[in-house]
Amino acid sequence: MSVFEEQEYSRRFDPKLWRTVLAYARPFRRHLVLLGLVMIMVAAVDAAFPYMTKVAIDNYIIPQKTEEIWRFGLVYAGLVVLQFFNIWNLITLAGKIETGVCYRMRRIGFKRLQELSLAYYDTKAVGWLMARMTSDVLKLGEILSWGLVDVIWGFTTMCAIMLVMLWLNWQLALITLSVVPVLFLVVVFFQKKILAVFREVRRINSQITGGFNEGISGAKTTKVLAREEQNLSEFKELTGSMKQASVRAAVFSSLYLPIVLTLGSIGTSLAVWFGGQGVNREIISYGVLVAFISYTIQFFEPIRELARIFAELQSAHASAERVTSMVNTEPDIQDAPEVAALADSLAPMKGRVTFENVSFAYVSTEPVLERFSLDVQPGETVAFVGETGSGKSTIVNLACRFYEPTAGRILIDGVDYRQRPLAWLHRQLGYVLQSPHLFSGTIRENIRFGRLDASDEEIETAARLVNAHQFIVELGKG
C-alpha cells in the first residue's frame, strides 16, 4: 500500500491565507453583512438582559414597588421576541453561507482538477484529492459561516458588556476584567501548539483516505497476491499514527478550555468579593452587584466560545492550506494566450505526426525515451511492440500532449504542436484507453460522453464498429 507524500506546512497562522479563502465567499457578501448585523443585534440584546435584571431589583423588588412593573414586563417580552427573530435570521443566513461556500469551493476545485496535467495525478492519490474536496472544504464552509457567527457574537458581546460594566462601576469593572491580559497570553501560547498538531491530523487523514481508496480499487490485486495481512498491518500502522496525533490534538484542546474556564471563574469571584464589600458599605446597589455577577459569567461565555472557535480555526487553517495549495496549482501544460485564441479558427488536422529527436522522463533521473524519431503519414497504421516499460504508452501520451517532451519536438501536419491549442488537438483525436473507465449512467451515455450531441444512430454505429452492439442489446434492458 503506497502512501503519497503530503506537502508539509510549517508557517504560522497566515492572515493572507484567510483573505484568499474569504474570496470564495465573495458572492455571499450581502449575506455576510446581514449576518454581521444580526449578530451585533443578538449581542446587544444579550447584554441588555442582565441590565434589565438590575432595573427590576433596584426599581421594583428592593423598593417593593410593583405598580408599574407591567411596563418592565412589556419591554422584557419585546426583547425576547426580538431575540427570537434574531436567532431565526442567523440560522437561516449562516446555513445559506455554509452551503453556498462549500458548493463554490467544490465547483472551483473540480474545475481545476479537470484542467491539471496528467503529471499532477502521477504524484497524488485519489484519496488525497477526495479529502480536500470533501472534509477539508466542509471544514472551511463551517468556519466561514458558523465560526463567523460565534466570532462576531463573541467580540460584540464582550465589547457591549465591558461598556455597560464600566458605566455601572468602572472600579469594579477593572478589577473583574484584570484576568483578561492573562487570557491573552494563554491564547498566544496555545496557538502554535494547536495549529501544528491539527496540521499533522489533517495530513495523516489524507493518507488514510488514500489508503482506503487504494485498498478498494486494488482489491483484486491484493487477493491475487495474498497480501491481505500485509495491507492490514500497513493500514493499522497508519491509523495508529492518526490516533496518536488526534490524542495530542485533544490533549491541547482539553488543556486550553479548562484554563479559560478557570480564569473566567476567577473573574466572577473577584466581582462577588469586591462587589459584596461594596454592597455592605452601600457604595453600590444590590442590583448592580447581581448585574455584575451576571455580566462576568456572560463575559467569559463568549471567551469560552472563542476558545473553541480558535481550536477549530487551527484545524480549518490546515484545511485552508491544503485546499488552496490544490486550487492554486497551475497546469504543467498550458497554451500561450496567442495560441489559445486560435482554437476556433484552425482547419481540421490532416493527420501527419512527426517526432523529432524526442526525449522524455517522468522522473529526471530515469529517462524513458532518448532522441526518439518517427514520422507517421495520414492514413498510415503504426503498431508499437516492446517489453513493459519500454515507452509504448508514453509515445501515445506524448502524441496526445498529455505530457510534453523534455527535449526535441513533436509536429502535427508539420507544425510544432505547442503552436496548436490543446482543445483543438484533443477534438481531433480518438483514444481507446488501455484500461477502460465507465462513468455512472447507461452505456449509451458513456458512448456519448465524448460528443454530447451524438444521435442514437451514431452511438449504435460506434458500438458496432468496436463489436460491442450485440452484447449491449442482449443486456437486461438493452
N, C-alpha and C positions, 0 to 999 in steps of 0.2 A: 504494500500500500504506500504509494508515494505521497509526500506532503510538499506542496509548492511553497516556495519561500515567500514569507509575508513581509511586506515593507515595514521597516521599523520607524517609529515616530518618537523622537526624543525631545522635541521642543516643548517649551512651557505653554501654558494656556495662551492661545493666539487670538486676540480680538479680530484681526484681519480675516481669519478663517470664518468667523461668525458673520462678518459682513458679506462674505461670499455665500454662506448658507442662507442668510436673510434675503438674498436676491431671488431665491426660489419662491419666497412669499410675496414678491412684488405685486403679482396680480390680486393679492388679497389685502392691499394697503387700506382700503376702506374698512374692511372687516377688522383689521388690526387696530386702526384708530378708534373705531366704535368700541372694540373690546377694551382698549385702554381707558376710554371714558367711563364705561360701565364699571370697570374695576376700581376707578377712583371714587365713583358713587358708592360702591359696595364698602370701600374702606371708610368713607366719610360716615355712612350710616352705622358701621361697626363702632366707630369712635364716639358716635352720639349716644349709644345705649348706656354706657356707664355714667355719662354726664346726666342723662335722664334719671338714673337711679339716685344720683346726688341731689338733683332737684326734688325728687319725691321725698327723700329723707329729710332734707333741710327745710323744705317749704310746706310739707304736708304731714309727714309722720312725726317728727320731733315736736313741732308746734301743735300737733293734733288738730289740724285744720283740713277738713275733708269737703268743704262746701264747693270748692272749685276744682276738685280732683278730676271731674269728668273732662275738663279741658285737657288736663295732662293725659288722660286715657286716650282721647282722640288723637293727640299728637303722637303718642306712642304707637297706636294702631296704624296711623298713617306711615310711620317709619317701617313697621312690619310689612305693610302692603308694598311699599316702595322697594324694600329689600327682596321681596318675593319676585317682583318683575326684574330686578337687577340680576338675581341668580338665574332666572329663566333665560335672560338675554345672554349671559356669559356662557352658559352651557351650549346654547344654540350657536353662538359665534365661534367659540373655541372648537366645537365639533366640525363646523364648516372649514375652518382654517386647517385643522389636522388632516381631514380627508383630502382637501384640495392640494395642500403642500405635498403630501405623500404621492398623490396622483401625478403631480407635475414633475417631481423628482424622478419617479419611476419612468415617466414618459421620456424625459431628457436622458436618463441613464440608458434606457433601452435603445434610443436613437443613437447614442454614442457607441453602444456595443455593436450596432449594425454597421457603423462607419469604420470601426477599428480594423486594422490589418490582421491577417491570419497569424502573423508573428506574435501578436499580443496574446492570442489564445494558446500559443505553444507553451507559455510560462504561467498560465492562470487556470486553475481547476474550476470546473463548473460550480462546485460548492462555494468556492471563494467568491465568485461573482454573485451567486444567489444570496449569500449572506449580506452583501452590500445592497442588493435590490429589495430585500425583504426586511430583515431585522434592523439593519442599520438605518434604512430610510424611515421605518416606523418609529425608531427612537428619536430621529430628528423631527418628524412630524409632531410627536407628542411634546417635545421640549419647546417647539416653536408655538404651540397652542396652549396646552395646559401649563407648561412651565412659565410662559409669559403671563398667564393668569395669576399664578402664585407670586411671581416676582413683582408685578405691578401692585397687586393687592398688598403684599408684604411691605414694600417700601412706602406706599401711600399710607397704609395703616400706621406704621411706625412714626412717620412724619406727623400725621394728624394727632396721634396720641401724645407725642412729645410736645407739640404746641399747646394742647389742652392742659397737660400736666404743668408746663411752665407758667401757663396763665393762672391755673388754680393756686400753685405754690411753687415758686421757682427753686427755693432752697431744697425742699423735699424732692423735687424732680431731679435736681443734680445729684443728690445722694443716691436716689434709686437707680439712676442711669450710669452710675460710676463703674458698673461692671461691663459696659459696652466696649471700652478700649481693650479689655482682656479678651472679649469675644472676637474682636478683630484679629488679634494675634493668633488665636486658635484657628480662625479661618485660613490665615496665611500659611500656618504650619501644615494643616491637613490638605491644602490644595495640591501641592506637589505629590504627596504620598498617594492620595486617592486617584489622581489623574494617571499616574504611572501604572498602578495596579489594574485600573479599568482598561487601559490600552492593552495590557497583557491578556486580559479576559477576552476582549474582542478579537485579538489576533488568534488565540487558540480556538475561539468559536468558529472562525473561518476555516481553520484546518479540520475541525470536526465535521463541519458541513461538507467540506471537500471529501473527507473520508467516507461519509455516508454515501455521497454520490458515486465515488469510485467502487465502493462495496456493492452497490445495487447494479450499476452499469456493467461491472466486471464480474458479476455472479457466475456466469458460465465459465469464464477462465479460472476463477477460484476453484470451482468444483472439478474441472479437468485436471488441475494441478494439485488438488487435495490440499489447498492452503488455508482452509477454514480456521484452524487453530492458530496459525501464524498471524493471519489477518486480525483475529480476535485479540491476540496478545498485543499487536501494534496499536489497535484501536483502544484497548484498555489503558495502555501507557499514555495515549493522547488525552483520553478523558480524565485520567489521573492528574495530568498537568492542569487540565481545566478546573478540576476540583480544588487543587491547591491554590491556584490563582483566585478562584471565586471565594475561597475561605479567607484569603488575605484581604480581598476587597470588603468582605463582610465584617472582618475584624476592624478595619479602619473606619468603616461607616458606623459600626456599633460603638466605637470609642467616641466618635465625633458627636453623635446626637446626645449621649448622656452628659458630656461636658457642657453642651449648650443648655440642656435641661437644668443642670446643677447651677450654672451661672444665673439662669432665669429665676430659680428658687431663691438664690441669694438676693437678687434684686427685690423680689417680693418680701423677703424677710426684712430687708432694710426699710421698705415702706411701712411695714407693720410696726417695727421697733421705733423708728423716729417719728412716724405719724401718730402712733399711740401716745408717745410722750407729748406731742403737740396737742392732741385732744385733751389730755389730762391738764395741761397748762392753759387750755382754752385758746391756743394760738390758731388752731384750725378747727373746722366743724367736723362733726361725725360723718356727715355726708361726703366731705372732701376725702376723709380717710378711706371710706368704703370705695369711693370712685378711684382713689389711688391704688388700692389693692386690686380692683378690677382691671385698671389700666396696666399695672405691672404684669399681671397674668396675660392680659391681652397683648401687651407689647412684645413679650417673649414668645408668644404663639407664632407670629409671623417669622421670628428668627428661627424657630424650630422648623417651620415650613421651608424657609430659605436654606437652612442647613440640608434638608432633604433634597431640595432642588439643586443645591450646589453639588451634592454627591451624584445626582443623576446627570448634572451638566458635565461632570468629568467623563462619565460613560458616553454621553452624547457627543462630547468633544472628540473622543476616539472614533466614534461612528462618522462624525463630520469629516475628519481627516481621511478616512477610508473611502467615503463616497466621493468627496471632491477629487481625491487622487485618481479615481477611476474616470470620472466625468471629464476631468481636465487633461487626460491622456490624449495626445494628438496621434492620429493615424500615421504609421510609418510611411505609407504610400498615399500621396495626395497629388492632385492635379495643380499645376500652376494656374493662377487666375485666367491668364490668356488662353490656356489650353481648355479649361473647363467651359469657357464661353463658346467653344466650337461644337459642343455636344449635339446640337440640333441642326448643324449646317453641313455635316460631313456625309458623303455618299457611303453606302454600304461597302464593307471591305470585299476585296476580290478573293483573298484567302492565301496569299503568299506569306509564309512565316520564315524568317531568317534569324538564326543565332550566329553572332559574330564573336568568336573568342570569349564566350561567356564563362565566367567563374562565379561560384556561389557557395556560401557556407551558412548553415543555420547558426552554428557557433564558430567564432572566428578561428579557433584552433583546429577545427575539424572540417576541412573543405569537402564538399560533395561533388562539385563539378569544377574542372580546371581547363580553361581555354577550349571549351566545347563549341563546335561549329556545326551548323545544319541548315539546309535550305530546302523547304517544302513548298512545292508548287501548288497552285489552286487545283483542287480535284484529286490531288495525289493522296494515297493512303500510306501511312507510315506506322510501323509497329516497333516498339522498343522492347527488347528482350535482354534480360540480365538478372543477376542474383539480387536477393533482397538487400536494399540499402545502396544499390549502385547508382540511383538517381533518376529512375524512370518517372516516378510521380513528381519529382522535383522539376523535371523538364516541362511537364504539363502545367504544373503550378506557376512556373516562370512564364510560360506562354500565355497563361490567363492573367498574368500580372497580379497574382495573389501575393507573390514576392517579386523583388526586383534584383537583377544581377549585382553582385558586388564588384564585378569588372566585366567589360565587354558591353555589347549592345544586342537588343532584340528588335527586329524590324518587322512591321506589318505593312505589306504592299510597298516595301522599300523605304518606309518612314519609321524612325525610332518610335517605339510605341509609348514612350514618355511624352511624345508630342501629340498623343491622341487621348481624349478623355476616357477615364475608367468606365463611366456609364456607357459610352458609345461602344467600347471594346466588349464589355460583358453582354451587351444586347446582341452582338454578332456571334456569340459563342453558344455551343451546346456541349454540356459536360455531364457525362454519366459517372456518378461517384463510385469509387471502389467499394465503399460501404454505404448503401442507400439509406437515406433518412426519411421516414414518413412522419408528417405533421398530423396533429389531431384533425379529424374530419374524414370525409369519404375519399375513396380512391380517385373519383372524378375531380374533387377539389385539389388533391395532391398533384394530379397530372396538370391541372390548370394553374398551378402555383407560379410558374414562370411567366405566364401570359394570361392575365385575368379575363381578357376579352375573348378568349378562345371559345369557339362554338362546340356544342356537344359532338357534332360530326368530326371536327378536328381532333377532339380528345380521343374519340374512338379510333380514328385513323392512326394517331400516335401510339395507342395501345396495341394496334395490330402490327405496327412496324417493329415493335420490340417483342412480339409474340406473347403479349400479356392479355389480349382481349378475351381469349377463350376462357382462361381460368377466372377472369374477373366476372364474366356473365354467369359462371357456374357457382359463384358465391351465394350465400343465403338470400341476399336482397339484390343480387345482380350488381 
